[in-house]
Amino acid sequence: MKQPASQYCLVDAANAITMFFNKRTCLSVIVIVQFGVVLFGIVKLNGIGKEKWMISFLRSNGDDDTFNTRLVSEFDLPPWLMQAAFGRNISYERGKKILLPEINQKRGELCLLVLVISTPKSHGRREIIRQTWTRNKHQNTTLEGAKHFYDNTKVVFALGRSGNKNLDLFIEDEAELYSDIFRGVTLESYRNLVFKVWDAFRWSIIYQPKYIIKVDHDVYVNLPKFFSWIREDNIPHFLYAGYLHFNAYIYRNNDSAHFVSEDEFQGKKFPDYCGGPCYIVSGNLMQEMVKQSKNVPMFKVEDAYTGVVAHTLGVRPLDVGESLVHWNRWSLMENMKNWTESKIRDSLCLGDSANSLMIYQIHDIFTKIYSKTDANT
């Protein structure tokens, strides 16, 4: 029986395909198929499959804790962070490792987490901070509960990746030495600041600290004042406090470092928010903010974005500017000469844009004041 012409065409096409796929092209097909499998896995991780995959990871890691499951389902922590935080090694080459600080406290035991926002090249500034205001946390231990609070305070430096292999390797050595560095996957730049800070926020909720101070590395922090202030009766349950920006203008010029497009955030002004050099967030609010951030498109002005997330939760920022926070970047040292010891002691954050010499000078002032206190007790 004569075959239809269409069948001859199909047979000829099949023969042609068979002849075409020699060994080299078959190898290429295998590579393409493997790439497709990997791509499907990535899509699955970023879609519905991520939650099931991460919960499976936690269980395989011997962790059935309900809160860890919430970290996936409610907080949407990225897989790289969950893997690194729960002890699963990620095969990054030297210079590209995820760096997480050592936290000795169990979940919920950390009283205060200070996130110092730094840059890879600012090793010298981090050394100065380690030698100055972080050591003041053991002052005023005569107050009830102070020693417990200070013993459960952790100072962490949040960095991005520099893209310079030698510098990034140096940071890894620094992290191994001090165990106080957080470095995720964000490339360091001013416009990427919001991603770096919020990666650190997401990491922080794993440990459920009671309070978080986010501070830039050019600010001096008087930790003993924080402990005495936080004991006051008028502190809000959901605390978001700092130096307030009221009716802040939104920069629509894309040449500005603070540019925000209409698509990213609509309106003429931002809701009131705390300025980036130093602000305080209670741990219970941070958990809610991390969850809420999934619903608030991120734009590249870190402090304003944080304020917008808090605003969508109905949280009003507490203004502590000029009482706890003193910026006065151009005249701070001159002004402090006329301050009373009481005003200095009552200051929490000083010196936005402070250079290394200013940090040392401010520390010297506090050291003399606290030395007098110790001598009188």
C-alpha positions as CSV (number, residue, x, y, z in Angstrom):
1,M,0.0,0.0,0.0
2,K,1.4,3.4,-1.0
3,Q,2.3,5.6,1.9
4,P,1.0,9.2,2.0
5,A,3.5,11.8,0.9
6,S,3.2,13.4,4.4
7,Q,4.6,10.2,6.0
8,Y,7.6,10.2,3.6
9,C,8.3,13.7,4.6
10,L,8.2,12.8,8.3
11,V,10.5,9.8,7.8
12,D,13.0,12.0,5.8
13,A,12.9,14.6,8.6
14,A,13.5,12.0,11.2
15,N,16.5,10.6,9.3
16,A,17.9,14.1,8.8
17,I,17.6,14.8,12.5
18,T,19.3,11.5,13.4
19,M,22.2,12.2,11.1
20,F,22.5,15.8,12.5
21,F,22.8,14.8,16.1
22,N,26.3,13.5,16.2
23,K,28.2,13.0,19.5
24,R,29.1,16.6,19.9
25,T,25.6,17.9,19.5
26,C,24.2,15.3,21.8
27,L,26.6,16.5,24.5
28,S,25.3,20.0,23.9
29,V,21.7,18.8,24.2
30,I,22.6,17.2,27.6
31,V,24.2,20.4,28.8
32,I,21.1,22.4,27.7
33,V,18.8,19.9,29.5
34,Q,20.9,20.1,32.7
35,F,20.7,23.9,32.5
36,G,17.0,23.7,32.2
37,V,16.7,21.5,35.3
38,V,18.8,24.0,37.3
39,L,16.7,26.9,35.9
40,F,13.6,25.1,36.9
41,G,15.0,24.6,40.4
42,I,15.8,28.3,40.7
43,V,12.3,29.3,39.6
44,K,10.8,26.8,42.0
45,L,12.8,28.2,44.9
46,N,11.6,31.7,44.1
47,G,8.1,30.6,43.7
48,I,5.7,28.4,45.7
49,G,8.3,25.7,46.1
50,K,10.6,27.9,48.2
51,E,8.6,27.5,51.4
52,K,8.3,23.7,51.2
53,W,12.0,23.4,50.3
54,M,13.1,25.5,53.2
55,I,10.9,23.8,55.7
56,S,12.3,20.5,54.4
57,F,15.8,21.9,54.9
58,L,15.1,22.9,58.5
59,R,13.8,19.5,59.3
60,S,16.7,17.7,57.7
61,N,18.9,20.0,59.8
62,G,17.2,18.6,62.9
63,D,15.2,21.7,63.6
64,D,11.4,21.4,63.9
65,D,11.0,24.7,65.8
66,T,7.7,26.4,65.1
67,F,9.4,29.8,64.9
68,N,11.8,28.6,62.3
69,T,8.9,27.5,60.2
70,R,7.5,31.0,60.6
71,L,10.8,32.5,59.4
72,V,9.9,30.9,56.1
73,S,6.2,31.2,55.8
74,E,5.7,34.7,57.4
75,F,9.1,36.5,57.2
76,D,10.1,35.2,53.7
77,L,13.8,35.1,54.7
78,P,16.0,34.4,51.6
79,P,17.3,30.8,51.2
80,W,21.0,31.9,51.4
81,L,20.4,33.5,54.8
82,M,18.5,30.5,56.2
83,Q,21.1,28.1,55.0
84,A,24.0,30.2,56.5
85,A,22.2,30.9,59.7
86,F,21.3,27.3,60.4
87,G,24.7,25.8,59.8
88,R,24.4,24.5,56.3
89,N,27.6,25.2,54.4
90,I,27.2,27.1,51.2
91,S,29.9,26.5,48.6
92,Y,31.0,30.1,48.0
93,E,34.6,30.5,47.0
94,R,37.0,32.5,49.2
95,G,36.2,36.2,49.0
96,K,32.5,35.6,48.4
97,K,31.4,33.8,51.6
98,I,28.3,34.7,53.6
99,L,29.6,36.1,56.9
100,L,27.4,35.9,60.0
101,P,28.5,37.1,63.4
102,E,28.8,34.8,66.4
103,I,25.8,35.1,68.7
104,N,26.3,33.2,72.0
105,Q,22.8,33.9,73.3
106,K,19.8,31.7,72.6
107,R,16.8,33.1,70.7
108,G,15.1,35.7,72.8
109,E,18.0,36.2,75.2
110,L,19.7,39.1,73.3
111,C,18.7,42.4,75.0
112,L,20.3,44.8,72.5
113,L,21.6,44.3,69.0
114,V,23.6,47.3,67.7
115,L,23.9,47.2,63.9
116,V,26.8,49.4,62.8
117,I,26.5,50.1,59.1
118,S,30.0,50.1,57.7
119,T,31.8,49.6,54.4
120,P,34.5,47.1,53.4
121,K,37.3,49.6,53.2
122,S,36.5,51.1,56.6
123,H,38.5,48.6,58.6
124,G,40.3,51.4,60.6
125,R,36.9,52.9,61.7
126,R,35.7,49.5,62.9
127,E,38.9,49.1,65.0
128,I,38.3,52.5,66.5
129,I,34.7,51.6,67.4
130,R,35.8,48.3,68.9
131,Q,38.3,50.2,71.1
132,T,36.0,53.1,72.1
133,W,32.2,53.2,72.7
134,T,31.6,49.5,72.5
135,R,33.7,49.2,75.7
136,N,31.5,51.7,77.5
137,K,28.7,49.2,77.8
138,H,30.0,48.0,81.2
139,Q,29.6,51.4,82.8
140,N,26.8,52.1,85.2
141,T,26.5,48.4,86.2
142,T,25.3,49.5,89.6
143,L,21.8,50.0,88.1
144,E,19.5,47.0,88.7
145,G,19.7,44.7,85.7
146,A,22.5,46.6,84.0
147,K,25.1,43.8,84.0
148,H,22.6,41.3,82.6
149,F,21.6,43.8,79.9
150,Y,25.2,44.6,78.9
151,D,26.3,41.0,79.0
152,N,23.5,40.3,76.5
153,T,24.4,43.2,74.1
154,K,26.0,42.5,70.8
155,V,27.6,45.0,68.4
156,V,27.7,43.8,64.8
157,F,29.1,45.5,61.7
158,A,27.0,45.2,58.5
159,L,29.0,45.3,55.2
160,G,28.4,44.7,51.6
161,R,30.8,43.0,49.2
162,S,33.4,45.3,47.6
163,G,33.9,43.3,44.4
164,N,37.7,43.6,45.1
165,K,38.8,40.0,45.8
166,N,41.8,41.0,48.0
167,L,39.6,43.4,50.1
168,D,36.8,40.8,50.4
169,L,39.3,38.2,51.5
170,F,40.7,40.7,54.1
171,I,37.1,41.1,55.4
172,E,36.7,37.3,55.8
173,D,39.9,37.3,57.9
174,E,38.6,40.2,60.0
175,A,35.3,38.3,60.5
176,E,37.2,35.2,61.6
177,L,39.2,37.3,64.1
178,Y,36.3,39.2,65.7
179,S,33.2,37.3,64.9
180,D,31.2,40.5,64.6
181,I,30.7,41.0,60.9
182,F,27.5,40.5,58.8
183,R,28.0,40.3,55.1
184,G,25.3,39.0,52.8
185,V,25.1,39.0,49.0
186,T,24.7,42.8,48.4
187,L,27.4,44.6,46.5
188,E,28.6,47.7,48.4
189,S,27.3,51.0,47.1
190,Y,25.3,53.9,48.6
191,R,22.3,53.1,46.4
192,N,22.4,49.5,47.7
193,L,22.4,50.6,51.3
194,V,18.7,49.7,51.8
195,F,19.4,46.1,50.7
196,K,22.3,45.7,53.0
197,V,20.5,47.2,56.0
198,W,17.3,45.2,55.4
199,D,19.3,41.9,54.9
200,A,20.8,42.6,58.4
201,F,17.3,43.3,59.7
202,R,16.0,40.0,58.4
203,W,19.0,38.2,59.9
204,S,18.4,39.9,63.3
205,I,14.9,38.5,63.8
206,I,16.3,35.0,63.9
207,Y,17.6,35.9,67.4
208,Q,14.7,38.0,68.5
209,P,16.6,40.8,70.2
210,K,14.5,43.0,72.5
211,Y,15.9,46.2,70.9
212,I,17.9,47.1,67.9
213,I,19.9,50.2,67.3
214,K,20.8,50.9,63.7
215,V,23.7,53.3,63.6
216,D,26.3,54.5,61.0
217,H,30.0,54.0,61.7
218,D,30.5,57.8,61.8
219,V,28.3,58.1,65.0
220,Y,29.3,57.7,68.6
221,V,26.9,55.7,70.8
222,N,26.6,56.1,74.5
223,L,25.3,52.7,75.4
224,P,24.9,53.3,79.2
225,K,22.4,56.0,78.3
226,F,20.3,53.6,76.3
227,F,19.9,51.3,79.2
228,S,18.8,54.0,81.6
229,W,16.4,55.5,78.9
230,I,14.8,52.3,77.9
231,R,13.7,51.7,81.6
232,E,11.5,54.9,81.5
233,D,7.7,54.4,81.8
234,N,6.8,56.3,78.6
235,I,8.6,54.0,76.1
236,P,6.1,52.7,73.5
237,H,5.4,49.0,73.2
238,F,6.2,49.2,69.5
239,L,9.3,51.5,69.5
240,Y,10.6,53.3,66.5
241,A,12.7,56.3,67.7
242,G,15.3,58.7,66.4
243,Y,15.9,62.2,64.9
244,L,12.7,62.8,63.0
245,H,12.5,64.1,59.4
246,F,9.1,65.9,59.1
247,N,7.4,66.3,55.7
248,A,10.6,65.2,53.9
249,Y,10.8,66.1,50.2
250,I,11.0,63.3,47.7
251,Y,13.8,63.7,45.1
252,R,12.5,63.0,41.6
253,N,15.7,64.0,39.8
254,N,17.3,60.7,38.8
255,D,20.8,62.4,39.2
256,S,20.2,62.5,42.9
257,A,21.7,59.9,45.3
258,H,18.2,60.0,47.0
259,F,16.2,59.6,43.8
260,V,12.8,57.8,44.1
261,S,10.6,57.3,41.1
262,E,6.8,57.8,41.0
263,D,6.5,54.1,40.4
264,E,8.4,53.3,43.5
265,F,6.6,55.7,45.8
266,Q,3.8,58.1,45.0
267,G,3.1,61.4,46.6
268,K,5.0,64.7,47.2
269,K,6.4,64.0,50.6
270,F,7.4,61.0,52.8
271,P,5.6,60.1,56.0
272,D,7.7,61.3,59.0
273,Y,10.7,59.0,59.5
274,C,13.8,58.7,61.7
275,G,17.1,59.9,60.1
276,G,19.5,57.1,59.0
277,P,22.6,57.9,61.1
278,C,20.9,56.5,64.3
279,Y,17.5,55.1,65.1
280,I,16.0,52.5,67.5
281,V,13.5,49.8,66.8
282,S,12.1,47.4,69.3
283,G,12.4,43.7,68.4
284,N,8.7,43.1,68.4
285,L,8.2,45.9,65.9
286,M,11.1,44.7,63.8
287,Q,9.4,41.3,63.3
288,E,6.3,43.0,62.1
289,M,8.3,45.3,59.8
290,V,10.1,42.5,58.2
291,K,6.8,40.7,57.5
292,Q,5.3,44.0,56.2
293,S,8.2,44.7,53.9
294,K,7.0,42.0,51.6
295,N,4.1,44.2,50.8
296,V,6.0,47.5,50.5
297,P,8.0,47.9,47.3
298,M,11.6,48.7,48.2
299,F,13.2,52.0,47.0
300,K,16.8,53.1,47.5
301,V,16.5,55.6,50.3
302,E,17.1,53.4,53.4
303,D,15.9,55.6,56.2
304,A,12.8,56.8,54.3
305,Y,11.9,53.3,53.3
306,T,12.1,52.1,56.9
307,G,9.8,54.9,57.9
308,V,7.3,54.0,55.2
309,V,7.2,50.4,56.3
310,A,6.6,51.5,59.9
311,H,3.9,54.0,58.7
312,T,2.0,51.3,56.9
313,L,1.8,49.4,60.2
314,G,0.3,52.5,61.8
315,V,3.4,53.1,64.0
316,R,4.3,56.8,64.6
317,P,8.0,57.5,65.1
318,L,9.1,58.9,68.5
319,D,11.1,62.1,68.1
320,V,14.2,62.0,70.4
321,G,16.2,64.5,68.4
322,E,18.0,67.2,70.4
323,S,17.5,65.1,73.6
324,L,19.1,61.8,72.8
325,V,20.5,62.4,69.3
326,H,22.9,65.2,68.5
327,W,24.0,65.6,64.9
328,N,25.6,69.1,64.7
329,R,28.2,67.6,62.4
330,W,30.0,70.9,61.9
331,S,30.0,72.3,65.4
332,L,29.5,69.3,67.7
333,M,32.9,69.4,69.4
334,E,32.7,73.1,70.0
335,N,29.2,72.9,71.4
336,M,30.2,70.0,73.8
337,K,32.7,72.3,75.5
338,N,29.7,74.3,76.8
339,W,27.6,71.3,77.8
340,T,27.2,70.2,81.4
341,E,28.2,66.7,82.4
342,S,24.6,65.9,82.8
343,K,23.7,66.8,79.2
344,I,26.6,64.8,77.9
345,R,25.6,61.7,79.9
346,D,22.1,62.1,78.7
347,S,23.2,61.9,75.0
348,L,22.8,58.6,73.2
349,C,24.0,59.2,69.6
350,L,26.5,62.0,68.7
351,G,28.3,63.1,65.6
352,D,26.8,62.2,62.3
353,S,29.8,62.4,59.8
354,A,32.2,62.2,62.7
355,N,35.8,61.5,61.7
356,S,38.1,59.2,63.6
357,L,39.6,62.0,65.6
358,M,36.1,63.1,66.7
359,I,35.2,59.6,67.8
360,Y,38.4,59.5,70.0
361,Q,37.7,63.0,71.4
362,I,34.1,62.2,72.3
363,H,35.2,58.9,73.8
364,D,37.8,60.7,75.9
365,I,35.1,63.0,77.3
366,F,32.8,60.1,78.3
367,T,35.8,58.2,79.8
368,K,36.6,61.0,82.1
369,I,32.9,61.4,83.2
370,Y,32.5,57.7,83.8
371,S,35.8,57.5,85.7
372,K,34.4,60.1,88.1
373,T,31.3,58.0,88.6
374,D,33.3,54.9,89.3
375,A,35.4,56.8,91.8
376,N,32.3,58.0,93.7
377,T,30.7,54.5,94.0
